[in-house]
């Protein structure tokens, strides 16, 4: 017997969340060690990840209470935006050939 599809979606969500948490943690550590000017953004992203984990725990314990689910989703969007912001900040500008 195969597990229910809900089992797969929940575990894929958890796997992606773990990967995101590890990536943001490593990015924060590297930016602090290198004394990057973007370390504040990385620390904010890491604090949002920690908050997201706790909100996710409460979402499960309260059987998907609507306000907590909306908060969990909103915080996820903020984490995604901060990650994109960090990516844009770390990307080196390419030199253009100007005649």
C-alpha positions in Angstrom: 0.0 0.0 0.0 1.2 3.5 -0.9 0.9 6.3 1.6 -1.7 8.9 0.9 -0.8 11.8 -1.5 -1.1 14.2 1.5 1.8 12.3 3.1 4.0 13.1 0.1 3.1 16.8 -0.2 3.7 17.3 3.6 7.1 15.6 3.4 8.1 17.5 0.3 7.2 20.7 2.0 9.3 19.8 5.0 12.2 18.8 2.9 12.1 22.1 1.0 11.8 24.0 4.3 14.9 22.2 5.7 16.9 23.0 2.5 15.8 26.6 2.7 16.7 26.9 6.4 20.2 25.3 5.8 20.8 27.6 2.8 19.8 30.8 4.6 21.8 29.7 7.7 24.9 29.1 5.6 24.4 32.4 3.8 24.1 34.3 7.1 27.2 32.6 8.5 29.3 33.4 5.4 28.1 37.0 5.3 28.9 37.5 9.0 32.3 35.8 8.7 33.2 37.9 5.6 31.9 41.0 7.2 29.6 41.6 4.3 27.6 44.8 4.0 24.6 42.6 3.4 24.8 40.7 6.7 21.8 42.6 8.1 19.6 41.3 5.4 20.9 37.8 5.9 20.3 38.0 9.7 16.7 39.2 9.1 16.1 36.3 6.7 17.5 33.8 9.3 15.2 35.3 12.0 12.3 35.0 9.6 13.2 31.3 9.0 13.3 30.6 12.7 9.9 32.4 13.1 8.5 30.4 10.2 9.5 27.1 11.8 7.6 28.0 15.0 4.6 29.3 13.1 4.6 26.1 11.1 4.6 24.1 14.3 1.6 26.0 15.6 -0.2 25.6 12.3 0.1 21.8 12.6 -0.9 21.8 16.3 -4.0 24.0 15.7 -5.2 21.9 12.7 -4.7 24.6 10.1 -6.3 27.6 11.8 -6.8 30.2 9.1 -5.0 33.1 10.7 -1.9 31.0 11.4 -1.9 29.6 7.9 -2.1 33.1 6.5 0.7 34.3 8.7 2.8 31.2 7.8 2.3 32.0 4.1 3.0 35.7 4.5 6.2 35.0 6.4 7.2 32.5 3.6 6.7 35.3 1.0 8.9 37.6 3.1 11.6 35.0 3.3 11.4 34.4 -0.5 11.7 38.2 -1.1 14.7 38.5 1.2 16.4 35.6 -0.5 15.9 37.2 -3.9 17.2 40.5 -2.4 20.3 38.7 -1.1 20.9 37.1 -4.5 20.6 40.5 -6.3 22.9 42.1 -3.7 25.6 39.5 -4.1 25.5 39.3 -7.9 28.4 41.2 -9.3 27.5 43.8 -11.9 28.8 42.9 -15.3 31.1 45.4 -17.1 29.7 46.8 -20.3 31.9 47.7 -23.2 31.3 51.4 -23.9 33.0 52.8 -26.9 
